[in-house]
Amino acid sequence: MNFKRFENWIFSFLLFTLPWQLRHTFFFADIGGNYFEYGSYHIYLSEILLILLILVWLFRLKLDFRKVTVGPKIIFWPLFALALLSLASTFWSVVPLITIYNVAKLGLLFALYLYIINEVTSFTQITRPILWGLLFQGAIAIGQYLNNHSLGLKIFGESILDPVERSIPVIELNGMRQLRAAGTLPHANLLGGYIVVALWLTIYEYYKANDKKVKNFLLLILTVGFIALLYSYARSAWLALAVSGIIFSGLMAVSRKPKDPNRSRVNFLYPILAGLILMTAIWAERDLILSRFNLNNRLEQISVTERVEGLEDFQEIFGQNPIFGQGFGAYPSSLAKTFPESGIRRYEPVHNFYLVVVGELGIIGFFFLILLLGLILREQLRNLIRQIKDKAISLVSIFSITIFISVLVLGLFDHYLWTLQQGRFLLFLMLAIISLGLSLQKRSA
């Protein structure tokens, strides 16, 4: 049996199914008769695939007498310190069992990071399954939006999305409730974040491709992805794409690209057609788009109020244990214990990835997080400066920092990178991509 080929298949399928909310729930938690997501226990299809992948990999390592490398130390050691602190937080967590459960999931993602560092040798091994996943999610998201309801794809983990329900993300305009597309993810904002990362990986493949048919197919995927991002109405994702897009454009402008011998034969019909389709979609939804920025809109006022209240609640949670925090994964449970008379909607983490880390792991955890991100940024800037001086910026460098900035911006406006399964996958995938990029640049230097 070819274990390596089997591994590659599992890894590709794992990345393709990353957004699927397909899971088995072992224990349903409730507060006041209302389902409590952050106190329930699940195992996801992606976790089953990841466990299988790691087991096969470890077996093959034993057969080949190989050792595991940790990749760039500037990423590994701060990340390891965060993981170790998360494990240690079990001893002071407000709900130790919840922390143990979340640490186990963190351990799986740490193993995925090590697998990518040791076994993935090119971006293409990551981008190919992701771009197929983007096409799949994009098609579902567009279908949900046009149908103004979920599509009944429970087999892929799609939630029941009915715009009449109060808990479902919608846009409201002139009495009409329009569903925000979520794909097979638990929330439209998370779909937006996933699409942003997937778009940049697909654009990377587009720049690399020389075959016109491949480019046109990738253009189709990008068009579907951009429209799905529009239909998610995730403002944080729109902003992340805009900010990273500016950085990407600037880096591409100063990079020295080799001449493409096929450039003179490029057919601009398909890019123009894709652009027209996207602009038509934006124009058709212009009123709904503008409503997302109208602070007089009822739903937007509720959104702002909840986020402000979330920041106020964070101050209370942080003040209870500022040094060590409430315990990894225990932020929502801490809210429930601190405000027992409030409704279930209040027991959601503050909409900021960085503040949730502070709330759960305290100032010490925040220090390791900032150390990790700061060292990554420093190393990427060093590489860019060196490559600019050499007048040859690599695509790997450009897309690594673009994806890094995208995720940083996403973290400013939501918590899912730290609290939800698919968001954590995105975070660790980003870290693995950057580590892989640094390793590839080191080899080519």
For each residue, the residues with C-beta under 8 A, 3 or more apart:
1: 6
2: 5 6
3: 6 7 56 59 60 63
4: 7 8 60
5: 2 8 9
6: 1 2 3 9 10 56
7: 3 4 10 11 53 56 57 60 119
8: 4 5 11 12 125
9: 5 6 12 13
10: 6 7 13 14 49 52 53 56
11: 7 8 14 15 53 115 119 120 125 129
12: 8 9 15 16 125 128 129
13: 9 10 16 17 49 129
14: 10 11 17 18 46 49 50 53 129
15: 11 12 18 126 129 130 133 429
16: 12 13 129 130 132 133 136
17: 13 14 20 22 45 46 49 133
18: 14 15 46 130 133 194 422 425 426 429
19: 133 137 183 184 185 191 194 422
20: 17 44 45 46 156 157 184
21: 44 157 158 159 184 185 186 422
22: 17 44 45 155 156 157 184
23: 42 43 44 45 157 421
24: 42 43
25: 28 40 41 42
26: 41 42 43
27: 40 41
28: 25 35 40
29: 35 36 37 38 39 40
30: 33 34 35 36
31: 34 36 39 336 344 347
32: 343 344
33: 30
34: 30 31 343 344
35: 28 29 30 40 344
36: 29 30 31 39 40 332 336 344 347
37: 29 40 332
38: 29 98 329 331 332 333 347 348 349 419
39: 29 31 36 95 98 332 333 336
40: 25 27 28 29 35 36 37
41: 25 26 27 101
42: 23 24 25 26 421
43: 23 24 26 47 48
44: 20 21 22 23 47 48 421
45: 17 20 22 23 48 49 157
46: 14 17 18 20 49 50 421 422 425
47: 43 44 50 51 105 108 421
48: 43 44 45 51 52
49: 10 13 14 17 45 46 52 53
50: 14 46 47 53 54 108 109 111 112
51: 47 48 54 55 108
52: 10 48 49 55 56
53: 7 10 11 14 49 50 56 57 112 115
54: 50 51 57 58 108 111 112 115
55: 51 52 58 59
56: 3 6 7 10 52 53 59 60
57: 7 53 54 60 61 115 119
58: 54 55 61 62
59: 3 55 56 62 63
60: 3 4 7 56 57 63 64
61: 57 58 64 66 67 68
62: 58 59 65
63: 3 59 60
64: 60 61
65: 62
66: 61
67: 61
68: 61 114 118
69: 117 118
70: 73 76 114 117
71: 75 76 113 114 117 435 436 438 439
72: 75 76 379 435 438 439
73: 70 76 77
74: 77 78 375 376 379
75: 71 72 78 79 372 375 376 431 434 435 438
76: 70 71 72 73 79 80 435
77: 73 74 80 81
78: 74 75 81 82 368 369 371 372 375
79: 75 76 82 83 110 113 372 431
80: 76 77 83 84 110
81: 77 78 84 85 368
82: 78 79 85 86 361 365 368 369 372
83: 79 80 86 87 103 106 107 110
84: 80 81 87 88
85: 81 82 88 89 361 364 365 368
86: 82 83 89 99 102 103 106 328 361 365
87: 83 84 90 103 328
88: 84 85 91
89: 85 86 92 93 99 324 325 327 328 330 360 361
90: 87 93 96 99 100 103 327 328
91: 88 96
92: 89 321 324 327
93: 89 90 96 98 99 326 327 328 330
94: 326 327 330 333 334 337
95: 39 98 99 327 330 333
96: 90 91 93 99 100 327
97: 100 101
98: 38 39 93 95 101 102 327 329 330 333
99: 86 89 90 93 95 96 102 103 327 328 329 330
100: 90 96 97 103 104
101: 41 97 98 104 105 329
102: 86 98 99 105 106 328 329
103: 83 86 87 90 99 100 106 107 328 329
104: 100 101 107 108
105: 47 101 102 108 109 421 424
106: 83 86 102 103 109 110 328 424
107: 83 103 104 110 111
108: 47 50 51 54 104 105 111 112
109: 50 105 106 112 113 424 425 428
110: 79 80 83 106 107 113 114 428
111: 50 54 107 108 114 115
112: 50 53 54 108 109 115 116 425 428 429 432
113: 71 79 109 110 116 117 428 431 432 435
114: 68 70 71 110 111 117 118
115: 11 53 54 57 111 112 118 119 120
116: 112 113 119 120 126 432 435 436
117: 69 70 71 113 114 120 432 435 436 439
118: 68 69 114 115
119: 7 11 57 115 116
120: 11 115 116 117 125 126 432 436
121: 125
122: 125 440
123: 126 127 201 204 396 399 433 436 437 440
124: 127 128 205 208
125: 8 11 12 120 121 122 128
126: 15 116 120 123 129 130 201 429 432 433 436
127: 123 124 130 131 201 202 204 205
128: 12 124 125 131 132 205
129: 11 12 13 14 15 16 126 132 133
130: 15 16 18 126 127 133 134 197 198 201 202
131: 127 128 134 135 198 201 202 205 218 221
132: 16 128 129 135 136
133: 15 16 17 18 19 129 130 136 137 198
134: 130 131 137 138 195 198 199 202 221 224 225
135: 131 132 138 139 220 221 224 225
136: 16 132 133 139 140
137: 19 133 134 140 141 183 184 185 191 194 195 198 228
138: 134 135 141 142 183 195 221 224 225 227 228
139: 135 136 142 143 224 228
140: 136 137 143 144 151 153 156 158 181 183 184
141: 137 138 144 145 181 182 183 191 228 231 232
142: 138 139 145 146 181 224 227 228 231
143: 139 140 146 147 151
144: 140 141 147 148 149 150 151 161 179 181 182 183 231
145: 141 142 148 178 179 180 181 231
146: 142 143
147: 143 144 150 151
148: 144 145 163 178 179
149: 144 161 162 163 179
150: 144 147 153 158 159 160 161 162
151: 140 143 144 147 158
152: 158
153: 140 150 156 158 184
154: 157 158
155: 22
156: 20 22 140 153 184
157: 20 21 22 23 45 154 184
158: 21 140 150 151 152 153 154 161 183 184
159: 21 150 182 186
160: 150
161: 144 149 150 158 168 179 182
162: 149 150 165 168
163: 148 149 168 170 177 178 179
164: 168 177
165: 162 168
166:
167:
168: 161 162 163 164 165 179
169: 179 180 182 187 188 189 233
170: 163 177 178 179 180 299
171: 177 178 180 233 288 291 292 299
172: 175 176 177 178 291 297 298 299
173: 176 178 287 288 291 297
174:
175: 172
176: 172 173
177: 163 164 170 171 172
178: 145 148 163 170 171 172 173 288
179: 144 145 148 149 161 163 168 169 170
180: 145 169 170 171 188 231 232 233 234
181: 140 141 142 144 145 188 191 228 231 232 233
182: 141 144 159 161 169 185 186 187 188 190 191 232
183: 19 137 138 140 141 144 158 191 194 228
184: 19 20 21 22 137 140 153 156 157 158
185: 19 21 137 182 188 190 191 194 422
186: 21 159 182 190 420 422
187: 169 182 190 191 416
188: 169 180 181 182 185 191 192 232 233 234
189: 169 192 193 232 234 236 237 414 416
190: 182 185 186 187 193 194 414 416 420 422 423
191: 19 137 141 181 182 183 185 187 188 194 195 228 232 234
192: 188 189 195 196 229 232 233 234 236 237 238
193: 189 190 196 197 234 236 237 240 407 410 414 416 417 423 426
194: 18 19 137 183 185 190 191 197 198 422 426
195: 134 137 138 191 192 198 199 225 228 229 232 237
196: 192 193 199 200 229 237 240 241 244 406 410
197: 130 193 194 200 201 403 406 407 426 429 430
198: 130 131 133 134 137 194 195 201 202 225
199: 134 195 196 202 203 222 225 226 229 241
200: 196 197 203 204 244 248 399 402 403 406
201: 123 126 127 130 131 197 198 204 205 399 403
202: 127 130 131 134 198 199 205 206 218 221 222 225
203: 199 200 206 207 222 399
204: 123 127 200 201 207 208 395 399
205: 124 127 128 131 201 202 208 209 218
206: 202 203 209 215 218 219 222
207: 203 204 395
208: 124 204 205 395
209: 205 206 214 215 218
210: 214 260 262
211: 214 215
212: 215 216 262 265 266 267
213: 216 217
214: 209 210 211 217 218
215: 206 209 211 212 218 219 270
216: 212 213 219 220 270
217: 213 214 220 221
218: 131 202 205 206 209 214 215 221 222
219: 206 215 216 222 223 270 271 274
220: 135 216 217 223 224 274
221: 131 134 135 138 202 217 218 224 225
222: 199 202 203 206 218 219 225 226 274
223: 219 220 226 227 274 277 278
224: 134 135 138 139 142 220 221 227 228
225: 134 135 138 195 198 199 202 221 222 228 229
226: 199 222 223 229 230 278
227: 138 142 223 224 230 231 277 278 281
228: 137 138 139 141 142 181 183 191 195 224 225 231 232
229: 192 195 196 199 225 226 232 234 237 238 241
230: 226 227 233 278 281 282 285 289
231: 141 142 144 145 180 181 227 228 285
232: 141 180 181 182 188 189 191 192 195 228 229 237
233: 169 171 180 181 188 192 230 288 289 292
234: 180 188 189 191 192 193 229 237 238
235: 238 239 292 293 413
236: 189 192 193 239 240 409 410 412 413 414
237: 189 192 193 195 196 229 232 234 240 241 410
238: 192 229 234 235 241 242
239: 235 236 242 243 409 413
240: 193 196 236 237 243 244 405 406 407 409 410
241: 196 199 229 237 238 244 245 406
242: 238 239 245 246
243: 239 240 246 247 405 406 409
244: 196 200 240 241 247 248 402 403 405 406 409
245: 241 242 248 249
246: 242 243 249 250
247: 243 244 250 251 401 402 405
248: 200 244 245 251 252 398 399 402
249: 245 246 252 253
250: 246 247 253 254
251: 247 248 254 255 384 393 397 398 401 402
252: 248 249 255 257 398
253: 249 250
254: 250 251 388 393
255: 251 252 392 393 398
256: 391 392 393
257: 252 260
258:
259: 263
260: 210 257 263
261:
262: 210 212 265 266
263: 259 260 266
264:
265: 212 262
266: 212 262 263
267: 212 270
268: 271 272
269: 272 273
270: 215 216 219 267 273 274
271: 219 268 274 275
272: 268 269 275 276
273: 269 270 276 277
274: 219 220 222 223 270 271 277 278
275: 271 272 278 279
276: 272 273 279 280
277: 223 227 273 274 280 281
278: 223 226 227 230 274 275 281 282
279: 275 276 282 283
280: 276 277 283 284
281: 227 230 277 278 284 285
282: 230 278 279 285 286 289
283: 279 280 286
284: 280 281
285: 230 231 281 282 288 289
286: 282 283 289 290
287: 173 290 291
288: 171 173 178 233 285 291 292
289: 230 233 282 285 286 292 293
290: 286 287 293 294
291: 171 172 173 287 288 294 297 300
292: 171 233 235 288 289 300
293: 235 289 290 300
294: 290 291 297 300
295: 300 301 304
296: 300 301
297: 172 173 291 294 300 301
298: 172 301 302
299: 170 171 172 302 303
300: 291 292 293 294 295 296 297 303 304
301: 295 296 297 298 304 305
302: 298 299 305 306
303: 299 300 306 307
304: 295 300 301 307 308
305: 301 302 308 309
306: 302 303 309 310 345
307: 303 304 310 311 351
308: 304 305 311 312
309: 305 306 312 313 346
310: 306 307 313 314 348 349 350 351
311: 307 308 314 315 350 352 355
312: 308 309 315 316
313: 309 310 316 317 335 338 339 346 350
314: 310 311 317 318 350 352 355 358 359
315: 311 312 318 319
316: 312 313 319 320 338
317: 313 314 320 326 331 334 335 338 359
318: 314 315 321 322 355 358 359
319: 315 316 322
320: 316 317 326 334 338
321: 92 318 324 325 326 362
322: 318 319 325 362 363
323: 362 363 364
324: 89 92 321 361 362 364
325: 89 321 322 358 359 360 361 362 364 365
326: 93 94 317 320 321 330 331 333 334 359 360
327: 89 90 92 93 94 95 96 98 99 330 334 360
328: 86 87 89 90 93 99 102 103 106 360 361
329: 38 98 99 101 102 103 360 419
330: 89 93 94 95 98 99 326 327 333 334 360
331: 38 317 326 334 335 349 350 356 359 360 419
332: 36 37 38 39 335 336 347 348 349 419
333: 38 39 94 95 98 326 330 336 337 347
334: 94 317 320 326 327 330 331 337 338 359
335: 313 317 331 332 338 339 346 347 348
336: 31 36 39 332 333 339 340 347
337: 94 333 334 340
338: 313 316 317 320 334 335
339: 313 335 336 342 346 347
340: 336 337
341:
342: 339 346 347
343: 32 34 346
344: 31 32 34 35 36 347
345: 306 348
346: 309 313 335 339 342 343
347: 31 36 38 332 333 335 336 339 342 344
348: 38 310 332 335 345 415
349: 38 310 331 332 356 359 415 418 419
350: 310 311 313 314 331 355 356 359 415
351: 307 310 413 414 415
352: 311 314 355 356 411 412 413 414 415
353: 356 357 410 411 412 414 415 416 417 418
354: 357 358 366 369 411 412
355: 311 314 318 350 352 358 359
356: 331 349 350 352 353 359 360 415 418 419
357: 353 354 360 361 365 366 369 418
358: 314 318 325 354 355 361 362 363 365 366
359: 314 317 318 325 326 331 334 349 350 355 356
360: 89 325 326 327 328 329 330 331 356 357 365 418
361: 82 85 86 89 324 325 328 357 358 364 365 366 368
362: 321 322 323 324 325 358 365 366
363: 322 323 358 366 367
364: 85 323 324 325 361 367 368
365: 82 85 86 325 357 358 360 361 362 368 369
366: 354 357 358 361 362 363 369 370
367: 363 364 370 371
368: 78 81 82 85 361 364 365 371 372
369: 78 82 354 357 365 366 372 373
370: 366 367 373 374
371: 78 367 368 374 375
372: 75 78 79 82 368 369 375 376
373: 369 370 376 377 408
374: 370 371 377 378
375: 74 75 78 371 372 378 379
376: 74 75 372 373 379 380 404 431 434
377: 373 374 380 381 404
378: 374 375 381 382
379: 72 74 375 376 382 383 438
380: 376 377 383 384 397 400 401 404 434 438
381: 377 378 384 385
382: 378 379 385 386
383: 379 380 386 387 397 438 441
384: 251 380 381 387 388 393 397 401
385: 381 382 388 389
386: 382 383 389 390
387: 383 384 390 392 393 394 397
388: 254 384 385 391 393
389: 385 386
390: 386 387
391: 256 388
392: 255 256 387
393: 251 254 255 256 384 387 388 397 398
394: 387 397 398 441 444
395: 204 207 208 398 399
396: 123 399 400 437 440 441
397: 251 380 383 384 387 393 394 400 401 437 441
398: 248 251 252 255 393 394 395 401 402
399: 123 200 201 203 204 248 395 396 402 403 437
400: 380 396 397 403 404 433 434 437 438
401: 247 251 380 384 397 398 404 405
402: 200 244 247 248 251 398 399 405 406
403: 197 200 201 244 399 400 406 407 430 433 434
404: 376 377 380 400 401 407 408 430 434
405: 240 243 244 247 401 402 408 409
406: 196 197 200 240 241 243 244 402 403 409 410
407: 193 197 240 403 404 410 411 417 426 427 430
408: 373 404 405 411 412
409: 236 239 240 243 244 405 406 412 413
410: 193 196 236 237 240 353 406 407 413 414 417
411: 352 353 354 407 408 414 417
412: 236 352 353 354 408 409
413: 235 236 239 351 352 409 410
414: 189 190 193 236 351 352 353 410 411 417 423
415: 348 349 350 351 352 353 356 418 419 420 423
416: 187 189 190 193 353 419 420 422 423
417: 193 353 407 410 411 414 423 424 426 427
418: 349 353 356 357 360 415 423 424 427
419: 38 329 331 332 349 356 415 416 423 424
420: 186 190 415 416 423 424
421: 23 42 44 46 47 105 424 425
422: 18 19 21 46 185 186 190 194 416 425 426
423: 190 193 414 415 416 417 418 419 420 426 427
424: 105 106 109 417 418 419 420 421 427 428
425: 18 46 109 112 421 422 428 429
426: 18 193 194 197 407 417 422 423 429 430
427: 407 417 418 423 424 430 431
428: 109 110 112 113 424 425 431 432
429: 15 18 112 126 197 425 426 432 433
430: 197 403 404 407 426 427 433 434
431: 75 79 113 376 427 428 434 435
432: 112 113 116 117 120 126 428 429 435 436
433: 123 126 400 403 429 430 436 437
434: 75 376 380 400 403 404 430 431 437 438
435: 71 72 75 76 113 116 117 431 432 438 439
436: 71 116 117 120 123 126 432 433 439 440
437: 123 396 397 399 400 433 434 440 441
438: 71 72 75 379 380 383 400 434 435 441 442
439: 71 72 117 435 436 442 443
440: 122 123 396 436 437 443 444
441: 383 394 396 397 437 438 444 445
442: 438 439 445
443: 439 440
444: 394 440 441
445: 441 442
